[in-house]
């Protein structure tokens, strides 16, 4: 059974009359790569800030590594590596120098060369951080997050990593609308064909004869369209 790394119950954050995070119940288990889906302003970054302790919650529970008390949360957050929004870099330093500064903040722990190599910045040489592209700055932020070998990594950057996600949380207007696996999301985003017709019975017969080889278990839905004609859809996703 997978251990629960992060759990929230009723987690809420309000800024005056505005609710940025609204009663979020979330569970992330060991080994999962969890990504948030949502529009700008949906509450993704605020939720990350709450978990990492950068802002205080209005109400609700945050549990990290089984600890929900304030002292326990502080200790648990030391086991996290995080980059929230734009990484904090010293512009006049190289990647190696920025990493050395970061290592000093963690009591000298961490393998700098290994972390830079894992993030794809193993050969930046004497190039200063101010001359890095946005992607390079984000990768340096990732290297910093990896430096002290954290048990949980939280990133508010690097959208290209979305292909690695195993689980997703869909956030809308501060609420966690749904949690689902990558397989479930892929299935629900598969292509479908919608056909409108005046005679559903005849249309169903034609579809059965023409497309029976494309589907495993056909699924049909019937409804009344705005023009009051019958409409029929069939799911053509392969099993």
C-alpha positions as CSV (number, residue, x, y, z in Angstrom):
1,X,0.0,0.0,0.0
2,X,1.3,3.4,-1.0
3,X,2.1,5.9,1.8
4,X,0.2,9.1,1.8
5,X,2.7,12.0,1.4
6,X,0.3,14.9,1.3
7,X,-3.3,15.2,2.4
8,X,-5.6,18.2,2.7
9,X,-9.1,18.5,4.1
10,X,-11.3,21.6,3.6
11,X,-8.2,23.7,2.8
12,X,-9.3,27.3,2.3
13,X,-7.5,30.6,1.7
14,X,-9.3,33.9,1.6
15,X,-7.9,37.3,0.8
16,X,-10.6,39.6,2.1
17,X,-13.8,38.9,0.3
18,X,-12.0,36.8,-2.4
19,X,-11.7,33.0,-1.9
20,X,-8.5,31.8,-3.7
21,X,-8.6,28.2,-2.5
22,X,-12.0,26.8,-1.5
23,X,-12.3,23.7,0.7
24,X,-9.8,21.6,-1.2
25,X,-9.7,17.8,-0.3
26,X,-6.6,16.3,-1.9
27,X,-4.5,13.2,-1.5
28,X,-1.1,12.5,-3.0
29,X,0.6,9.1,-2.5
30,X,4.2,8.1,-2.6
31,X,5.4,7.5,-6.2
32,X,2.8,9.6,-7.8
33,X,3.6,12.5,-10.1
34,X,0.7,14.9,-9.6
35,X,-0.1,17.9,-11.8
36,X,-2.7,20.6,-11.5
37,X,-4.9,21.6,-14.5
38,X,-6.6,25.0,-14.4
39,X,-6.8,28.4,-15.9
40,X,-4.8,31.3,-14.8
41,X,-6.2,32.5,-11.5
42,X,-7.8,29.1,-10.7
43,X,-5.9,28.8,-7.4
44,X,-3.0,26.5,-8.4
45,X,-0.2,28.7,-7.2
46,X,-2.0,29.6,-4.0
47,X,-2.5,26.0,-3.2
48,X,1.2,25.3,-3.7
49,X,2.0,28.3,-1.5
50,X,-0.2,26.9,1.2
51,X,1.4,23.5,1.1
52,X,5.0,24.9,1.2
53,X,4.1,27.3,4.0
54,X,4.7,30.5,2.0
55,X,1.2,31.7,3.0
56,X,-1.0,30.9,5.9
57,X,-4.3,29.0,5.5
58,X,-7.6,30.6,6.5
59,X,-9.0,27.2,7.5
60,X,-8.7,23.5,6.9
61,X,-6.0,20.8,7.3
62,X,-2.6,20.2,5.7
63,X,-0.9,16.9,6.5
64,X,2.6,16.2,5.2
65,X,4.3,12.9,5.8
66,X,1.7,12.1,8.4
67,X,2.2,15.3,10.4
68,X,-0.5,18.0,10.7
69,X,0.6,20.0,13.8
70,X,2.5,23.2,13.3
71,X,5.8,21.8,14.7
72,X,5.5,18.7,12.6
73,X,4.7,20.6,9.5
74,X,7.8,22.7,9.8
75,X,9.9,19.6,10.1
76,X,8.1,17.9,7.2
77,X,8.6,20.9,5.0
78,X,12.3,20.5,5.4
79,X,11.9,17.3,3.4
80,X,10.4,19.2,0.5
81,X,12.2,20.7,-2.5
82,X,10.1,23.5,-4.1
83,X,10.2,26.1,-6.9
84,X,7.2,28.5,-6.7
85,X,6.7,30.7,-9.8
86,X,10.0,32.3,-10.8
87,X,13.1,30.7,-9.3
88,X,15.0,33.0,-7.0
89,X,18.4,33.4,-8.6
90,X,21.4,35.7,-8.1
91,X,21.8,37.3,-11.6
92,X,25.6,37.9,-11.4
93,X,26.4,34.3,-10.5
94,X,26.9,31.3,-12.7
95,X,24.7,28.2,-12.3
96,X,27.4,26.5,-10.2
97,X,27.7,29.6,-7.9
98,X,24.0,29.8,-7.5
99,X,23.9,26.1,-6.5
100,X,26.8,26.6,-4.0
101,X,24.9,29.4,-2.4
102,X,21.8,27.2,-2.2
103,X,23.8,24.4,-0.7
104,X,25.0,26.6,2.1
105,X,21.4,27.4,2.9
106,X,20.9,23.6,3.4
107,X,23.9,23.1,5.8
108,X,26.3,22.1,3.0
109,X,24.2,19.2,1.9
110,X,23.8,18.1,-1.7
111,X,25.6,17.1,-4.9
112,X,25.8,20.2,-7.1
113,X,27.1,18.5,-10.2
114,X,24.6,15.7,-10.0
115,X,21.7,18.1,-9.6
116,X,22.8,20.3,-12.5
117,X,23.3,17.2,-14.7
118,X,19.8,15.9,-13.9
119,X,18.3,19.2,-14.9
120,X,20.2,19.5,-18.1
121,X,22.6,22.3,-17.0
122,X,25.8,20.4,-16.6
123,X,27.8,22.4,-19.1
124,X,26.8,26.1,-18.7
125,X,30.3,27.1,-17.7
126,X,30.9,30.7,-16.8
127,X,27.6,32.0,-18.2
128,X,25.8,34.2,-15.7
129,X,22.2,33.5,-14.6
130,X,21.1,36.9,-16.0
131,X,22.0,35.7,-19.5
132,X,20.0,32.5,-19.1
133,X,16.8,31.9,-21.1
134,X,13.6,31.5,-19.2
135,X,13.8,27.7,-19.7
136,X,17.3,27.6,-18.4
137,X,16.3,29.7,-15.3
138,X,13.5,27.2,-14.7
139,X,15.9,24.3,-15.0
140,X,18.3,25.9,-12.6
141,X,15.3,26.3,-10.2
142,X,14.7,22.6,-10.6
143,X,18.3,21.8,-9.9
144,X,18.1,23.8,-6.7
145,X,14.9,21.9,-5.7
146,X,16.7,18.6,-6.2
147,X,19.9,19.6,-4.5
148,X,19.2,18.2,-1.0
149,X,17.5,15.1,-2.3
150,X,14.0,15.9,-1.1
151,X,11.3,13.3,-0.6
152,X,8.7,15.5,-2.2
153,X,9.3,18.0,-5.0
154,X,6.8,20.7,-5.7
155,X,7.2,22.8,-8.9
156,X,5.1,25.7,-10.1
157,X,7.0,25.7,-13.4
158,X,8.1,23.5,-16.3
159,X,4.9,22.8,-18.1
160,X,6.8,20.4,-20.4
161,X,6.9,17.9,-17.5
162,X,3.2,17.4,-17.9
163,X,3.9,14.3,-20.0
164,X,5.3,12.6,-17.0
165,X,2.3,13.1,-14.7
166,X,0.6,10.0,-13.4
167,X,-2.3,11.8,-11.7
168,X,-4.1,15.1,-12.2
169,X,-6.1,17.5,-10.1
170,X,-8.5,19.8,-12.0
171,X,-8.9,23.2,-10.2
172,X,-11.6,25.7,-11.1
173,X,-12.3,28.9,-9.2
174,X,-10.4,27.7,-6.2
175,X,-12.1,24.3,-6.0
176,X,-10.6,20.9,-6.7
177,X,-13.3,19.8,-9.2
178,X,-11.8,16.3,-9.7
179,X,-8.8,14.1,-9.3
180,X,-8.0,11.4,-11.9
181,X,-5.2,9.3,-13.2
182,X,-3.3,9.9,-16.4
183,X,-5.1,6.9,-18.0
184,X,-8.5,8.2,-17.0
185,X,-7.7,11.6,-18.5
186,X,-6.4,10.1,-21.7
187,X,-9.6,8.1,-22.1
188,X,-11.9,11.0,-21.5
189,X,-10.0,13.2,-23.9
190,X,-10.1,10.6,-26.7
191,X,-11.8,11.6,-30.0
192,X,-15.6,11.0,-30.4
193,X,-17.9,11.3,-33.4
194,X,-21.3,13.1,-33.1
195,X,-24.0,12.5,-35.7
196,X,-27.4,14.2,-36.0
197,X,-30.2,12.5,-37.9
198,X,-33.9,12.4,-38.3
199,X,-34.3,8.6,-37.9
200,X,-32.3,7.3,-35.0
201,X,-33.4,3.7,-35.5
202,X,-32.2,3.6,-39.1
203,X,-29.1,5.5,-38.2
204,X,-28.2,3.0,-35.4
205,X,-28.6,0.2,-37.9
206,X,-26.2,1.8,-40.4
207,X,-23.6,2.6,-37.7
208,X,-23.7,-1.0,-36.4
209,X,-23.0,-2.4,-39.9
210,X,-20.4,0.2,-40.8
211,X,-18.3,0.6,-37.6
212,X,-18.7,-2.6,-35.6
213,X,-15.0,-3.4,-36.2
214,X,-13.8,-0.1,-34.6
215,X,-15.3,-0.6,-31.1
216,X,-15.4,-3.1,-28.3
217,X,-18.5,-2.1,-26.5
218,X,-20.6,0.6,-28.2
219,X,-22.0,3.4,-26.1
220,X,-24.9,5.4,-27.3
221,X,-26.6,8.6,-26.0
222,X,-29.8,10.0,-27.4
223,X,-31.1,13.5,-26.8
224,X,-33.3,16.1,-28.4
225,X,-31.4,18.8,-30.3
226,X,-32.4,22.5,-30.5
227,X,-34.1,21.8,-33.8
228,X,-36.1,19.0,-32.1
229,X,-34.5,16.3,-34.3
230,X,-33.2,13.2,-32.7
231,X,-29.4,13.1,-32.3
232,X,-27.1,10.2,-31.7
233,X,-23.5,9.9,-30.6
234,X,-21.3,6.9,-30.4
235,X,-18.0,6.5,-28.6
236,X,-15.4,5.3,-31.1
237,X,-12.6,4.9,-28.5
238,X,-10.7,1.7,-28.8
239,X,-10.8,-0.6,-25.7
